[in-house]
Amino acid sequence: MKAAIFDLDGTLMDTEIIWVEGTRQYLSQRGFTISHADVLAIVYGRSWRQVYADIVSRFPALGVTIEVMEAELSADMQRLQEARGDDLIIEGSVALLRRLAGRIPVCIVSGSPCADIERAVRRMGIGDKLAFFIGAEQYGPGKPDPTCFLMARERLGVAAADCVVFEDSAAGVRAAKAAGMVCVALARPGMPAQDVSPADRVVADLAAVDLEALGW
């Protein structure tokens, strides 16, 4: 049996860049300056626990727990996402997820907190299409460590070689390949450049993915 694993931020929802903007605003409001390039490196394709660890390491004077920062940043993120409205949804990616869900088990594996994933799933209207989702609180090392994908494989009950991962970040692609899975990378025009060259396929829109070529 085959199975599909989708990343969330930057793959199904255009929220990766929102996380970058929200994190920079969060720090700025508290008197800390960070360049756009540095916040990209901290946030893009990485789990919330990794992001928090890097921020407090760089700005120890923040003096907040991960729970406090998550709550404060989550409120900022919700405001930014509401301002964007439904155009945050990457329609081609969600269309592919819906197509696959009619054939095989589908799940989401994300570095975002579970509460954020739940909100995104409701916004996309795909709750009935997912076998489950895995968020940052549910695993230890973040991408590019393969732990999260291996956890998903175990829950799906399929071999790693029978899993196809849909990702948009360098860290995510590396994690998928380290897990022994097929990886299709989404590289949308105008998005921050990521080295997704280790992926088995790179596309500008997941709606263009040839399912037959993937053996489905």
N, C-alpha and C positions, 0 to 999 in steps of 0.2 A: 504493500500500500504506500502511496505517496502522501506527502503532507506539505503545507505551505506555512512559512513563518514570515510575518511582516513586522518590520520596524514601524514605529509610529511617527516620531517627529522628523519631518523632512521627507518622509516616504508616503504616509497617508494624509498627514496634515502639515501645512506649511508653518509649523510651529518652531522648528529648529532656530530659525532666524529671530523669532519672537523671544525665545529663551535668551539669545544673545543680547537683544535689545533690553529685555527685562532685567537681566543680570547687571548690565552696565548702568541702567537707571537706578537699580537698587543700591549699588555701591556709590554712585554719584550723590544720591540723596543723603547718604551717610558720611559724605566728605572724603570719599576715596576715589582717586582717579585711575582709570585703566584704559589702555588703548583698545581700539576695535579689534586689532589683530590679536592682542593678548586674550581678550574675552572670547574670541572665536576659538582659540586654541584650548581654552579651559572648558568651553561648553560643547562644542560641536561633536556630536556622535558619542558623547560620554554619559555615563550614568550620573544620576543626581548625587549619589554618595561621593563619586570622584570629584564632581563639580564643587560640592561643599568643602571637601578636604583641601582642594587647591585654593579656594577663596580664603579660608581661614588660615592657611599656611602663608599666603601672600599678605593678608590683612589681619594679623592676629588681634589688633585693637578692636575688631568687630565684636569679639567676645560673646557670640551667640551660639546656641546649640543648633544641631541640624534640624530639630523639630521647630524651633523658633524661626530660623531662616526659611524653612520650607513654607511655613504658614504665611510669613510676610511676603516672600517672593511669589507665592501662589496667588495672593490677592492682586499683586501687580500684574501677573501674567493673565489673570482672568480679565482684567480691565483692558489690557492690550489686545487680547483675543476677541473680546466683545466689540472692540472698535473696528476690527477687521471683518467681522461677520462671517458669512458662509463661504467667502472666498478663501478662507484658510483650508478648506477641504481640497485635496488634490484629486480631482474627479477621476482621472484616468486610473489612478492607483486603487481607489475605492471600487471602481467598476471591475478591475481585475480581481480584487478580493471577492466580490460578489460572484463572479463567474466561477472562481475556483471553489468557493464554498458549496456550490452545487455538485461538486465532483469528489472533493477530498476534504479532510480535516484542515482547518485554518486557525491559526492563533496569532496573537501579537506579542512580541518580546521587545520591551522598551526600557530605556534607562530612566524614564520619568516615574515619579511617584504614582502609586496605584490610583489615588484619587483623581489625578490628572488624566490618567488613561480612561477611567470610567466616564469622565465628562466628555472626552473626545469620542469615545464609542457611542455615547448617546447622541452627540452632535452629528456624527456620520450616519446614525441609524443602522448600525451593523451588529448590534448585540446578539441577534438571533443567528448570525452567520459564524460566530466564533466558538471554537471549542473551549477556549480560555484565553486569558492574557497573563503575562508575567511582568511585574514592575520592579522598580529599583529596590524596594524593601525585601524582596523575595530571594535575592541572590547576593553573593559576596563580591568578588572582583568584577568590575564592569568591563564592557568591551574596550579593547580588543581581546580580552580574555574570553574563551568560548563557553564559560560556565553557564551563562543564561541560555544559550542555544542548546547545550547538552541537556539542561533541565527540561527544556521544551520537548526535545526529542524523546526523552524518557516518558513524559506525560502523554505524548502522542502515541507512543508504542510502536514507533517505526525506526528503521535503520537510518543512521546519519546520511548515508548516500541517497536515501529516498526523500530527503528534505530539501526544499528549495527556499532559500532566504531572500527576501526583497529588502534591500538596504539602500542608504544614500550616503553614508559616511565612510571614511577610510577605516575608522575603528570598527565599525560594524561589519564591513566586508572582511577585514582581517579575522574577526571573531568567527564569522561563518565558515571561512576556509579552514581555520584552525580546528573547527568542530567536524570537519570532513564533509561539509555540505556544499551543494550547488548554490551559487550566489548570483543573483541578477541585481545589478546596481542601477539606481536611478540617478542620472546626472542631468538635472534640468538646466536649461540655459539661464544665465543670470544669477545662479546660486553660487555661494562661495566654493572655490575650487577644492576638491577632495581627490586624493589619490585612490581611485577605485579600480586601478588597473588589475589587481589580483582577481577581480570578479570574473565569472565565466561569461557573462554578457553585460554590456553597458548600454542602456537605452535612455532616451530623452523623455519618454512617456511610457509608463507601465501598460497603458492601454494597447501599446504596439507589441507586447510580448506574444510570441508565437507559442501557444500551449502545446501544439503538436511537436514542435522542436524540443520541448522539454519532456516529451514522452507522455503527455496527457491528452 
